[in-house]
Amino acid sequence: MLHKSPEVYRLICNALEEDQASWDATSKSLLPAGIVGTAYIVTKGKGILAGTDVALEVFKTLDSSLSTKPLLETPEGIPLPQGGDGSRIKPGDIIGQIYGSLPSILAAERTALNFLQRMSGIASVTNKYVELVKDYSVSVVDTRKTLPGFRKLDKYAVEIGGGKNHRLHLGDGILIKDTHIKIMRNRGYSLADIIEQAKHNAPHTIKVEIEVESVEDATTAIEAGADLILLDNMTAEQMSQVTVLAKNRSLIEASGGINESSIVAIAKAGVDIISIGKLTHSVQALDMSLKIADEI
């Protein structure tokens, strides 16, 4: 389970420490230590939910005596898996409950909501793009433009939104970028030579992808046997030319400045993959709040 992984646990602990959640000066100055109550996480925006279990784990990590539970259910009253992650939510939906020490609940509130809002924001924007191209045989994928330390959660949220993950890290595949190409060309290598060397030195378990900016270079890359070809900032018309040449030979990925206005034309061009950095690099959080029981 995602929220139980050591990586996510360390991230939660670091976030709580950053907020000095064990020393909430406001609650300590106002609330009796033994006061208990119930709080609920309530949605204020519309989108796709992601990160419920992670958010609830924040409360348990700060104070193990707290009792938490996700509240989203099927129409038959069966609790949804993963705390309801992947559900379409609207303002006013109650997605989680926390019971116990009110000072502890308030101390963990902001940290928990920060995780939940970011992850739900990523899932929601991903889902918008996925829905726009649902009639085409194309995958919407993320990039490595994630918040440092949050990659596991960012990429999980993309999957919850219906997208797929590109490389998880630098060792997850060979992607020859324009910077690599420039260095190698300065050393006398042609584009075909660069691909040949990468394929020769690559472990047999990973594929070789290369970034190109013209139909001519894409053609060369196809002929040289690149497994994937990334078309950077090319027009839909240029992409169409490349996909015809690459059929049954190389997979084609489109990237660079793709937005809601351009994605359908790119999908129509016949590419296999559309990678979008803004899924994770400029997230608009999905608004959530925490309410004490008698506020509901």
KAWOJO-V914552 format. One record per residue. N is the residue number from 0. D_FIRST is the distance of its C-alpha to the first C-alpha in Angstrom with 1 decimal. Layout:
n d_first
N D_FIRST
N D_FIRST
//
This chain:
n d_first
0 0.0
1 3.8
2 5.7
3 5.5
4 6.7
5 10.4
6 11.5
7 10.2
8 11.3
9 14.6
10 14.9
11 14.6
12 17.1
13 19.4
14 19.5
15 20.4
16 23.0
17 24.4
18 25.1
19 26.5
20 24.6
21 25.9
22 29.4
23 29.7
24 33.5
25 33.9
26 32.1
27 33.7
28 37.1
29 36.9
30 34.6
31 35.2
32 32.6
33 32.1
34 31.8
35 28.9
36 27.9
37 25.5
38 24.1
39 22.6
40 20.9
41 23.3
42 23.4
43 26.6
44 26.2
45 25.6
46 22.9
47 19.3
48 16.6
49 13.5
50 11.5
51 11.9
52 8.9
53 9.7
54 13.3
55 13.1
56 11.4
57 14.5
58 16.8
59 15.3
60 15.4
61 19.0
62 20.0
63 18.2
64 20.9
65 19.8
66 18.5
67 16.2
68 15.2
69 14.7
70 18.0
71 18.0
72 19.0
73 20.6
74 24.4
75 24.4
76 22.5
77 19.2
78 16.1
79 14.4
80 10.8
81 8.4
82 11.2
83 13.7
84 12.5
85 15.2
86 17.8
87 21.2
88 22.2
89 25.7
90 27.4
91 27.3
92 24.0
93 22.3
94 18.5
95 17.6
96 19.5
97 19.8
98 22.4
99 24.1
100 26.0
101 27.2
102 27.8
103 24.2
104 23.0
105 25.5
106 24.7
107 21.0
108 21.9
109 22.7
110 19.8
111 17.3
112 19.3
113 19.7
114 16.0
115 16.0
116 19.4
117 18.9
118 15.8
119 17.6
120 20.7
121 19.3
122 17.9
123 21.3
124 23.6
125 21.8
126 22.3
127 25.9
128 26.5
129 24.8
130 26.9
131 30.0
132 29.8
133 28.3
134 31.7
135 31.6
136 30.0
137 28.3
138 24.8
139 24.1
140 22.2
141 21.4
142 22.9
143 22.3
144 23.9
145 20.9
146 21.0
147 21.2
148 18.0
149 16.1
150 15.9
151 12.1
152 11.9
153 15.3
154 14.6
155 11.4
156 13.8
157 16.4
158 14.5
159 13.9
160 17.7
161 18.6
162 19.3
163 18.4
164 17.9
165 21.0
166 20.9
167 17.9
168 20.5
169 24.2
170 23.7
171 21.9
172 25.2
173 28.8
174 29.9
175 33.5
176 34.3
177 37.7
178 37.8
179 37.3
180 40.0
181 42.4
182 42.2
183 42.7
184 45.5
185 47.3
186 47.3
187 49.0
188 46.2
189 46.2
190 43.2
191 43.5
192 43.8
193 40.6
194 38.6
195 40.3
196 39.6
197 35.9
198 35.6
199 37.7
200 35.5
201 32.1
202 29.8
203 30.0
204 26.2
205 26.4
206 28.5
207 31.2
208 31.3
209 34.2
210 35.0
211 38.4
212 40.4
213 43.2
214 43.8
215 46.0
216 43.3
217 40.8
218 43.4
219 43.9
220 40.1
221 40.1
222 43.1
223 41.6
224 38.6
225 35.7
226 32.6
227 31.7
228 33.9
229 32.9
230 35.6
231 35.8
232 37.5
233 39.6
234 41.1
235 40.0
236 43.4
237 42.8
238 39.4
239 41.0
240 43.4
241 40.7
242 38.6
243 41.8
244 42.5
245 39.0
246 38.5
247 37.1
248 37.4
249 34.9
250 32.0
251 32.8
252 30.7
253 32.2
254 31.5
255 33.3
256 34.0
257 32.5
258 32.4
259 32.5
260 36.2
261 36.1
262 32.9
263 34.6
264 37.6
265 35.4
266 33.5
267 36.9
268 38.0
269 35.8
270 33.3
271 30.1
272 27.8
273 28.1
274 26.4
275 26.5
276 26.0
277 26.4
278 23.0
279 21.7
280 24.8
281 26.5
282 24.0
283 25.5
284 23.2
285 22.8
286 24.6
287 23.0
288 24.6
289 24.1
290 26.8
291 28.1
292 28.7
293 32.4
294 31.9
295 30.2
//
